[in-house]
Each structure stands twice: as structure tokens, then as C-alpha cells.
Amino acid sequence: MKLLFCAVASVIGILCYGCATDLPVFVVVYYEALCPDSQAFIVEQLKPAYEVLPDGVMEVEMVPFGKCDQEGSEGGGWEFSCQHGVEECKLNTFQACLLNLLPKTVALPVIFCMEASGTNGNGEQCLQEQNMGSEFPRIENCQNGNDGAQFSHEMAQLTMREENPLSWVPRVTINGKYNAIIKEQSATNLINLICNEYTGPLDCSPDED
């Protein structure tokens, strides 16, 4: 019986070797489209990490809502008020539509482009830069319609499950964790932070600085 147990345990060990450690680092970004700190993080930290790190090292989820508020409206819809005004609410919803309607490989670069463009968003131009300009009417219709409101409501729910209200924007969680060290390192050297968290077989060499 003991030998049988050891043999079974050995097989399980072989089958599961690396199962946990080969997973990518899961990064969730809770942000606001017009928050200067959100824009700085996305442009200076997240975009370079996304472009430099090998596929499979990092998995990114974006949650555009931040410290906004929501309330139900007549007819069962939702209305939103945002820290940086009505335009931010529109851009949050536009980006929520991007994330729901387009592949992440398209949506993320468009968001990076929009956050780098300052206060106007430039969603149409940023879609064109990804050769997806034909999708702009669909995303704009989503932004202005019930689907966009529902997608923003879902982003609000995700945000409020994390913390209600957020104490700091952007909030970046790493594998579901958030603390003072992650807050500081994600704002200054996200690549290094991710590589230190990653335990899989791919090459991920953190900066030594």
C-alpha cells in the first residue's frame, strides 16, 4: 500500500510539475481615463512592460472607473459622475466598450494611445493607428448607448469589490495582492516588479538598477 501511494504521488508530482509556477503574473489596473496619475502609469510603466515582456509573462486586465460614482436611472439604466468631469465618464465608457468588443491585443494598444494623448482621448485616431478605424462607429455607438452604460456598470462593480471607494488611483494589483510595496514599485519600475513575481520558464530579466 505504501509503495502504491508513493507511486501515485510520484505520478501526480510529474503531471503537476510547474502547474502553479508557469502561470503569468496577473496585473489588474483600476484607473480613470483622465486621471494624470493613471495616464502616467499607463504610458510610462504599463505600456513598456506590455511591449517588452515576452508573451506569457504578464496578463493584464484594465478596469476604467476609479473614483467615479454611479446611480440607477429611470428605465433601468445607469448614470455616472466622474472626478474629472463628464468627458472622463465618456472616455471611461469608450474604453470599457473597447475592452468588451475588441480583442485585448487591439484594445490595450488603443487605450495606451488614448492615455498618451492627454485630455481629448483621440479614440478614433488611436483605432486608426491599429488599422481598426472601421470599428470606431461601433465603439462610439456602444459608448452612447445602453451597452456602454452596462459595461461601465460592470467596471464599477469590479472596482467596488476591490475597494469602495478607491483610496488611490490608479490601483494596481499583482496576482490579487495590493500593498504599499506594490503601490510604490508599480509606479516606478513595473517591469522589475513583474519579473520578481514571475516564476515560470520564460526569460524575464528584471532591471538591476
Salt bridges, closest charged atoms under 4 A:
GLU32 OE1 - HIS84 ND1 3.52
GLU51 OE2 - LYS47 NZ 2.95
GLU59 OE2 - LYS104 NZ 2.69
GLU61 OE2 - LYS104 NZ 2.85
GLU88 OE2 - HIS84 ND1 2.88
GLU135 OE1 - ARG138 NE 2.79
GLU162 OE2 - ARG171 NH1 3.02
GLU163 OE1 - ARG171 NH2 2.47
GLU197 OE1 - LYS177 NZ 3.52
